[in-house]
Amino acid sequence: MGNGPGQPFRIIRYNRSPSGPTRLDGPVFALRPPPRKPDDDPMTTPYRCILLFGVPGVGKGTQGKRLGEHPGFCHLATGDMFRGLDRASDLGKKFIEVSSRGDLVPDDLTVELWQQHVKDLIAAGAYDPARQLLLLDGIPRSATQATMMDALIEPLLIVHLTTSDREQIVERMKQRARKEGRPDDNDEDVIRRRLAIYEKNTLPVLDHYDDYLLANVDGIGTIEDVAERVEAVVMPVYDETFHGEASDWSHDEPEERRA
């Protein structure tokens, strides 16, 4: 199998169990991104990124923040973006006008806010497109947003945290609601409605992208167990993008291999 630009490289996903690591859904093949030209401007070229998806309560935000501690990644969650918005700016005033009516933020305004937020991160030195991958958490959230962002981002991988145990997710969200003081999330009907909305809105987004980008990762387990599974699919893409070779981050290897 070749290693040049446009050639596929192999990502093997593993699930750690007491009996030893087992593969999740077999290997994934992704295409090596074309090399950037020396005169490419990171501010004007599509941002290389990894998209994070997962049902509410599966731990997507936790895993995103954890990966964001790695110097090669910048975790961008739309919740943080909205909370950190300058309310006195033109975009901030538009956001307040919409949110004060209780309306959903329109796709075009969300994408515009996202673009400005990325530029602010670059200006503040919090994100370097030449050396970091964006971890996008919460965007694109609709097929329309995905289409609008085609010229803005270059997805290298889609990490989809999944679970077949819906009841465990419901119970996890109720426990989180009690712990963090989220009374609405403690309502089981509200939780199930959120899960149904996620499935309805997210599947069209996933369908927007090529199948080879998608890595379904089991999201049930301890934070550390899920983190190992996420690293096993994310780190080879990072290494391939910045070092030209996809390393094997499967967790059946000695610890020193991953040091």
C-alpha positions, 0 to 999 in steps of 0.5 A: 500500500502506497504512502504518497499523497492521495494514497490510502493509509490504514487506521485500525480501531481497537476496543480494550476488553478484559480478554484483550483488545478486539477490533471495532468494525475492522480497519478504516482506510483514509486518504493522505491529505495533499501536501500544502504548498509553501505559500499556502496561507493557513488563514485562507485555506480550509482548516484541517479538522476532525469532527466529533459526533455523539449522542447527548450524554455519551461524553463527546465534550469530555473526550474533546477537551481531553484531546484538546490538551494535546498541543497538536489539537485545538478543541472548539466547542460551539457551546464555548463559542456562544458563551464567549461571544462579545455581546457588544459586537455586531455579531453578538447583537445579532445573536442576542436578538435571535436568542432573546426571542427563543429562536434557534440560531440560523445556520448562516449566523452560526457559521458566521460566528464560527468563522469569526471565532476561529479568526479570534483564536488564531489572532490570540495564538490559541490555534495555529492552523499550520501545526494543529488540527481543529477538533470541531464539537457541535458544528456542523450540526445540520446538513445545511451547515455542512454544505456551507462549511465545505469551503471552510474546513477539510475534515480528515476524520469523523469520530462518532461516539456511539452506544447501543445501550440507550437506557444507559445514556438516559441514566447517565444524563440524569445523573449528570443533571443532578450533579451539575444542577441541570433540572431540564436534563433530569426529565426523562421525557426531555432526555429521550426527545433530545436523543431523538432529535440528535438522530434525526438531525445528525444522520443527514450530516454524516451522510454529507461526508465520504464513508471512509472518513467515519470511525464509529467508536464505542462510547460506553466505559470509563473516561480512560477506556473511551479515550484509548479508543478515540486515540487509536483512531485520531492519533494516526491521522494526526501523525500522518498529517504532520509527520508524513507517516501513520503510526499505529496507536492500537493499545495492544502495544507496549506503553513505551511505543505510545510515549 
